[in-house]
Amino acid sequence: MSKRRVFDIDFDETSVPAGTDDSAASRRGPMAAAITENAEALSARQSAEAEIRAENDRLAHEYVALRKNGQIVGLVDPAQISASKLVRDRVAGRDPELEELKASIRAVGLSNPIHVEEVEGGYELIQGFRRLSAWRELHAETGDAKYARIPASLQARGAQLDHLYRRMVDENLVRRDISFAEMAQLAMSYAERGGHTVTDAIETLYASAGRQKRNYIGHFVRLLAALGDDLKHPEAIPRATGLSLVKLLEAGPRFAGQVRAVLNSQPGRDAATEVSLLRGAVTGASKAKPGPGTAVAPRSSARTTIKLNRPEGVARCTASAGKFEVLLDHDFGTVDPRRLELAARAFLDSLKDQTPR
């Protein structure tokens, strides 16, 4: 008969018999605990990744919206920027104020980035022609690396041409030096490229300008159309001179030929000389005796007001076309008519030799 072995088993005092109320976690082994911890870490990581993806999606949509509106600013190589898509309202030739702009950029930098649109192989300039010109000259003159790239707001490609023109025009309307001839030239070029009438072009491009200003632009369109390439410096023509020329051109069909002959008599003229010749043409037409087919000079819309301190008070004098008024706290009706006549003659005689402007 075989003998049965008996083993002594020692139970740990901390062991918990089956069926007690102690938690199952206290009975898990090291492997189970590790698996649980890994599962919890994986869940937390997946949750974090989902939040990151959602945030990236939001930022991406926001970035696309900013790019679409041209609100993203970056540094762009000026050599990659073309300025051929939009017709500029700047006339050809050296900008006399470019040196001032360059000095400002040297001193304080470029306070307002240029605006470009992304195109195949580079960028197309939308706003900032003068700033880009100054920046390029500074880089060529100094070779400084800080002028190798220019700050620019980036417009995503695909913007409507009308929208791009309006952005350029609205920026330039606040410039003090832009002339009516430049605005008229832009409207004419825009109409030609887009198949619009010039009137529609003015209404579209200069919608934010006042009606009177749009009317002035229309007058300068007629001036440029009448004199064309005979004007070498149309941007220098003052508003009043331009309007007077237009009225004379419309009143007399021969006047345009007379103006061309006067201009072409000095082919090497500068801007000041050209304006002087045009003013002389206006003055000469106003002094000529009216006749069949002869242009009659229009009355000026200029108005001058002066104040004179007198013993009897302040005299307010207003001068305009065909009228000179004096407002003073004085009863002129009680003055001897002969004295009034002498005063009026002396006043008119003092103005007789003055050349009208």
Backbone torsions as a table, in degrees:
resi	resn	phi	psi	omega
1	MET	NA	130.3	-176.8
2	SER	-75.6	153.3	178.9
3	LYS	-92.0	138.0	179.6
4	ARG	-93.8	129.9	178.5
5	ARG	-84.0	144.4	178.9
6	VAL	-120.6	126.8	179.5
7	PHE	-108.3	140.6	174.9
8	ASP	-88.6	126.8	178.7
9	ILE	-111.6	124.0	178.2
10	ASP	-99.7	119.4	178.3
11	PHE	-89.2	137.1	176.4
12	ASP	-69.7	140.5	-176.4
13	GLU	-66.3	-21.3	-178.5
14	THR	-88.8	-7.2	-179.0
15	SER	-65.1	145.7	-177.4
16	VAL	-112.8	122.1	179.3
17	PRO	-63.4	154.3	178.7
18	ALA	-62.4	143.7	177.0
19	GLY	92.3	-0.1	178.1
20	THR	-79.7	177.1	-176.5
21	ASP	-89.1	2.0	-177.9
22	ASP	-66.8	147.8	-176.2
23	SER	-65.5	155.6	-179.2
24	ALA	-71.3	-23.5	-178.6
25	ALA	-61.8	-33.5	-178.3
26	SER	-71.5	-12.9	-178.4
27	ARG	-102.1	-3.5	179.9
28	ARG	-72.6	146.1	177.8
29	GLY	-83.7	176.3	-179.0
30	PRO	-59.4	-38.6	-179.1
31	MET	-64.8	-43.9	179.1
32	ALA	-62.6	-42.0	179.1
33	ALA	-62.1	-41.0	-179.8
34	ALA	-65.0	-41.5	179.2
35	ILE	-62.5	-42.5	179.5
36	THR	-62.8	-44.1	-179.1
37	GLU	-64.3	-40.2	179.0
38	ASN	-65.0	-39.0	178.8
39	ALA	-63.9	-42.6	178.9
40	GLU	-65.2	-41.5	179.2
41	ALA	-64.1	-40.9	178.9
42	LEU	-63.3	-41.7	179.2
43	SER	-63.3	-42.5	179.8
44	ALA	-65.3	-40.4	179.9
45	ARG	-65.7	-41.8	178.5
46	GLN	-63.1	-38.7	178.1
47	SER	-65.3	-42.3	178.8
48	ALA	-64.7	-41.3	179.1
49	GLU	-63.6	-37.9	178.0
50	ALA	-64.1	-40.9	178.4
51	GLU	-65.6	-39.6	179.5
52	ILE	-65.1	-42.2	178.6
53	ARG	-62.8	-41.5	178.9
54	ALA	-63.7	-40.7	179.3
55	GLU	-67.8	-40.4	177.6
56	ASN	-63.0	-40.4	177.6
57	ASP	-62.1	-42.7	179.9
58	ARG	-63.6	-44.9	179.8
59	LEU	-65.6	-37.1	179.3
60	ALA	-64.3	-43.9	178.0
61	HIS	-64.4	-39.6	179.1
62	GLU	-65.0	-40.9	179.5
63	TYR	-63.6	-42.9	178.9
64	VAL	-61.4	-41.8	179.2
65	ALA	-64.6	-41.5	178.7
66	LEU	-65.4	-40.7	178.3
67	ARG	-63.5	-40.6	-179.5
68	LYS	-62.0	-36.2	-179.6
69	ASN	-89.0	0.7	178.9
70	GLY	70.8	36.2	-176.5
71	GLN	-108.1	6.7	176.0
72	ILE	-96.7	127.0	-178.1
73	VAL	-108.5	132.6	177.3
74	GLY	-141.3	177.7	177.8
75	LEU	-101.4	127.0	-173.2
76	VAL	-123.5	140.8	174.9
77	ASP	-71.2	119.9	-179.1
78	PRO	-58.2	-26.3	179.7
79	ALA	-67.1	-19.9	-179.8
80	GLN	-90.7	2.2	-175.8
81	ILE	-102.6	126.3	175.8
82	SER	-107.2	151.7	-180.0
83	ALA	-126.6	46.2	-175.8
84	SER	-110.8	-14.1	-175.0
85	LYS	-70.9	-42.9	-179.1
86	LEU	-105.5	141.3	174.0
87	VAL	-74.0	125.5	-177.7
88	ARG	-79.4	151.9	175.2
89	ASP	-92.6	5.2	175.9
90	ARG	-87.9	135.0	177.3
91	VAL	-75.8	159.0	179.4
92	ALA	-69.7	153.5	179.8
93	GLY	116.4	172.7	-177.0
94	ARG	-71.8	130.2	177.4
95	ASP	-79.3	117.0	-176.5
96	PRO	-65.6	-18.5	-177.9
97	GLU	-99.2	6.1	-176.8
98	LEU	-66.3	-34.5	179.5
99	GLU	-64.3	-38.5	177.7
100	GLU	-64.1	-40.6	179.2
101	LEU	-65.1	-41.2	178.4
102	LYS	-63.1	-40.8	178.1
103	ALA	-63.5	-37.9	178.0
104	SER	-65.6	-41.9	179.8
105	ILE	-64.7	-40.2	177.8
106	ARG	-60.6	-39.3	-173.6
107	ALA	-78.1	-46.7	-171.6
108	VAL	-125.5	0.5	-178.3
109	GLY	84.8	-173.9	-179.3
110	LEU	-89.9	104.9	-175.2
111	SER	-73.6	-23.2	-177.4
112	ASN	-132.4	112.3	-178.3
113	PRO	-61.3	155.3	172.1
114	ILE	-74.6	171.0	-178.8
115	HIS	-123.8	125.0	-178.1
116	VAL	-129.8	157.6	175.1
117	GLU	-113.2	136.9	177.6
118	GLU	-71.0	129.9	176.4
119	VAL	-132.8	175.5	-179.4
120	GLU	-62.6	118.2	176.2
121	GLY	83.1	7.9	178.5
122	GLY	164.0	-137.5	-175.7
123	TYR	-139.3	154.2	175.9
124	GLU	-116.5	129.1	-177.5
125	LEU	-71.0	133.1	176.4
126	ILE	-111.4	-45.6	179.0
127	GLN	-138.9	143.3	173.4
128	GLY	106.8	36.8	-178.0
129	PHE	-61.9	-45.0	-179.7
130	ARG	-66.2	-41.6	179.6
131	ARG	-63.3	-41.8	179.0
132	LEU	-65.4	-41.0	179.5
133	SER	-62.6	-44.8	179.4
134	ALA	-64.1	-41.4	-179.3
135	TRP	-63.1	-43.1	179.1
136	ARG	-63.7	-41.2	179.6
137	GLU	-66.9	-38.1	178.1
138	LEU	-62.8	-40.3	179.2
139	HIS	-67.5	-39.3	179.8
140	ALA	-68.4	-35.3	-177.2
141	GLU	-79.5	-38.2	-173.3
142	THR	-102.2	-28.5	-174.4
143	GLY	68.5	10.0	-178.2
144	ASP	-68.2	133.3	-178.0
145	ALA	-63.7	-23.9	-178.2
146	LYS	-69.9	-15.0	176.7
147	TYR	-99.3	8.0	-179.3
148	ALA	-74.6	-24.4	178.8
149	ARG	-135.3	138.6	-174.7
150	ILE	-110.1	138.0	175.8
151	PRO	-63.5	131.8	-177.5
152	ALA	-146.5	139.5	170.1
153	SER	-83.4	133.5	-170.2
154	LEU	-100.8	120.6	176.9
155	GLN	-98.9	125.6	177.0
156	ALA	-63.5	148.2	-177.5
157	ARG	-67.2	154.5	176.4
158	GLY	107.3	1.4	179.7
159	ALA	-69.0	146.5	179.4
160	GLN	-65.0	141.3	-177.7
161	LEU	-61.1	-39.4	178.4
162	ASP	-59.7	-41.1	179.6
163	HIS	-63.8	-41.4	-179.7
164	LEU	-65.4	-41.8	177.8
165	TYR	-62.7	-43.2	-179.4
166	ARG	-62.4	-39.7	178.5
167	ARG	-62.4	-43.1	179.3
168	MET	-65.3	-45.3	-177.1
169	VAL	-66.2	-45.2	-178.1
170	ASP	-62.3	-35.2	176.3
171	GLU	-66.5	-42.1	-175.5
172	ASN	-75.6	-19.3	178.9
173	LEU	-64.8	-24.6	-179.7
174	VAL	-84.9	-6.9	177.1
175	ARG	-72.6	136.0	-179.1
176	ARG	-77.9	-22.9	-171.4
177	ASP	-97.1	-3.3	-179.5
178	ILE	-73.2	133.7	-173.4
179	SER	-97.0	165.1	177.4
180	PHE	-67.9	-31.4	178.3
181	ALA	-65.9	-39.4	178.2
182	GLU	-65.2	-42.3	178.0
183	MET	-65.5	-37.8	178.2
184	ALA	-65.8	-41.7	179.7
185	GLN	-62.5	-40.2	178.0
186	LEU	-63.1	-42.6	179.1
187	ALA	-63.1	-40.3	179.9
188	MET	-65.7	-42.3	-179.9
189	SER	-67.3	-40.6	179.2
190	TYR	-63.8	-41.9	179.5
191	ALA	-64.2	-39.9	-178.5
192	GLU	-67.8	-41.3	-178.0
193	ARG	-74.1	-33.3	-175.0
194	GLY	-98.1	-1.9	-179.4
195	GLY	72.7	27.5	179.0
196	HIS	-100.6	165.6	166.7
197	THR	-77.7	157.2	180.0
198	VAL	-64.7	-36.2	178.3
199	THR	-61.6	-44.5	177.8
200	ASP	-64.7	-37.9	179.2
201	ALA	-61.9	-42.2	179.1
202	ILE	-64.9	-44.1	-179.6
203	GLU	-64.4	-33.9	-178.9
204	THR	-76.9	-51.3	-174.2
205	LEU	-71.1	-37.6	-173.4
206	TYR	-112.4	38.0	-179.2
207	ALA	-62.4	-30.0	-178.6
208	SER	-83.1	-7.5	177.2
209	ALA	-85.0	160.8	179.0
210	GLY	-70.9	160.1	-177.9
211	ARG	-62.6	-39.2	-179.6
212	GLN	-62.8	-39.7	179.1
213	LYS	-65.3	-40.0	177.3
214	ARG	-63.8	-35.4	176.8
215	ASN	-64.5	-41.6	177.6
216	TYR	-61.3	-41.6	178.8
217	ILE	-61.1	-41.4	177.9
218	GLY	-61.8	-37.8	177.2
219	HIS	-64.3	-40.3	-179.7
220	PHE	-71.6	-27.5	172.7
221	VAL	-60.7	-44.4	179.3
222	ARG	-66.0	-34.3	178.2
223	LEU	-65.9	-45.9	179.7
224	LEU	-66.3	-36.9	179.3
225	ALA	-66.6	-33.4	-177.0
226	ALA	-78.7	-39.1	-175.1
227	LEU	-102.0	-23.0	172.4
228	GLY	53.9	-132.7	-174.6
229	ASP	-72.3	-7.0	176.7
230	ASP	-69.4	-17.4	174.5
231	LEU	-89.9	116.1	178.5
232	LYS	-91.7	-23.5	-176.8
233	HIS	-134.3	58.6	-177.2
234	PRO	-63.5	-27.9	-179.2
235	GLU	-64.5	-17.4	-177.6
236	ALA	-90.3	-5.5	-176.3
237	ILE	-73.3	121.2	177.1
238	PRO	-65.4	158.7	-177.8
239	ARG	-60.0	-48.0	-176.5
240	ALA	-62.4	-41.9	179.2
241	THR	-64.7	-41.9	179.3
242	GLY	-62.2	-44.0	-179.8
243	LEU	-65.2	-38.9	177.8
244	SER	-64.7	-41.1	178.0
245	LEU	-61.4	-42.6	-178.9
246	VAL	-62.8	-43.2	179.7
247	LYS	-63.9	-39.5	178.8
248	LEU	-69.4	-38.0	177.6
249	LEU	-63.4	-38.6	-179.3
250	GLU	-76.7	-27.0	-178.2
251	ALA	-81.9	-33.2	-177.1
252	GLY	-130.6	117.3	-177.1
253	PRO	-65.3	-22.2	-179.2
254	ARG	-85.1	-12.1	-173.8
255	PHE	-64.8	-37.0	-179.0
256	ALA	-60.3	-42.5	178.3
257	GLY	-64.5	-36.9	178.6
258	GLN	-65.4	-41.8	179.8
259	VAL	-66.2	-41.6	178.8
260	ARG	-60.7	-41.8	-179.8
261	ALA	-63.6	-40.3	178.6
262	VAL	-64.8	-44.0	-178.9
263	LEU	-65.8	-43.5	-176.7
264	ASN	-73.3	-10.4	176.0
265	SER	-71.1	-16.3	177.0
266	GLN	-131.6	79.4	-175.0
267	PRO	-66.0	-26.9	-178.8
268	GLY	-95.0	24.3	-174.0
269	ARG	-68.9	151.5	172.3
270	ASP	-96.0	-176.6	-174.9
271	ALA	-63.4	-43.3	-178.1
272	ALA	-63.9	-39.9	179.3
273	THR	-66.2	-40.2	-179.9
274	GLU	-63.5	-44.2	178.7
275	VAL	-62.8	-39.4	178.5
276	SER	-63.4	-40.3	178.1
277	LEU	-64.8	-40.6	179.4
278	LEU	-66.4	-41.3	177.7
279	ARG	-64.7	-38.1	177.2
280	GLY	-63.5	-36.8	177.2
281	ALA	-64.8	-39.9	178.0
282	VAL	-65.3	-44.8	-179.1
283	THR	-64.6	-42.6	179.6
284	GLY	-62.8	-38.7	178.6
285	ALA	-67.8	-33.4	-178.9
286	SER	-73.0	-26.9	-179.6
287	LYS	-87.1	-17.7	-178.3
288	ALA	-68.5	146.6	178.6
289	LYS	-72.1	128.4	-178.8
290	PRO	-62.5	142.8	177.9
291	GLY	-158.1	-177.1	179.2
292	PRO	-60.2	125.3	178.8
293	GLY	74.6	9.4	-178.5
294	THR	-96.2	134.5	-179.8
295	ALA	-73.9	140.7	177.0
296	VAL	-109.4	128.1	-176.9
297	ALA	-67.3	135.9	179.2
298	PRO	-77.4	156.9	175.2
299	ARG	-72.3	141.3	-179.8
300	SER	-73.1	148.8	176.0
301	SER	-95.3	8.4	-178.3
302	ALA	-67.7	151.0	-179.9
303	ARG	-143.0	127.8	-178.0
304	THR	-121.4	135.2	178.5
305	THR	-126.6	131.4	177.2
306	ILE	-131.4	156.7	177.7
307	LYS	-123.2	133.9	-179.7
308	LEU	-122.8	128.0	176.4
309	ASN	-82.7	118.3	-178.2
310	ARG	-120.8	160.4	177.6
311	PRO	-59.1	-30.1	-178.7
312	GLU	-89.3	-0.7	178.6
313	GLY	138.0	-167.0	-180.0
314	VAL	-92.9	123.7	177.4
315	ALA	-94.9	124.0	177.8
316	ARG	-103.5	116.3	-176.5
317	CYS	-111.5	132.7	179.9
318	THR	-125.6	126.4	-179.9
319	ALA	-116.4	131.6	176.0
320	SER	-148.0	-175.8	-177.2
321	ALA	-61.6	117.1	176.3
322	GLY	74.0	11.1	-174.7
323	LYS	-149.5	137.6	171.3
324	PHE	-137.1	118.4	-175.5
325	GLU	-114.7	143.4	175.5
326	VAL	-125.0	119.9	177.2
327	LEU	-109.2	117.0	-176.9
328	LEU	-150.0	144.4	178.7
329	ASP	-73.2	71.7	-176.8
330	HIS	-152.5	140.9	-179.6
331	ASP	-90.6	95.5	-178.9
332	PHE	-71.8	-16.8	179.6
333	GLY	-67.4	-19.9	-179.2
334	THR	-90.0	-4.3	-178.7
335	VAL	-78.7	142.3	178.1
336	ASP	-56.1	126.3	-179.5
337	PRO	-53.0	-35.4	-179.8
338	ARG	-65.7	-36.9	177.3
339	ARG	-67.5	-39.7	177.2
340	LEU	-62.0	-40.9	179.8
341	GLU	-64.0	-44.5	179.5
342	LEU	-62.6	-40.6	179.9
343	ALA	-66.0	-40.9	-179.8
344	ALA	-66.9	-40.8	178.8
345	ARG	-64.1	-42.7	-179.9
346	ALA	-63.4	-38.9	179.2
347	PHE	-64.4	-47.8	-178.0
348	LEU	-69.0	-36.7	178.3
349	ASP	-64.8	-33.2	179.8
350	SER	-69.4	-21.2	179.7
351	LEU	-98.2	-6.9	-170.6
352	LYS	-63.0	-35.6	-176.1
353	ASP	-93.8	4.7	179.8
354	GLN	-79.8	132.5	178.7
355	THR	-80.0	122.9	179.4
356	PRO	-64.0	145.4	-179.1
357	ARG	-86.4	NA	NA
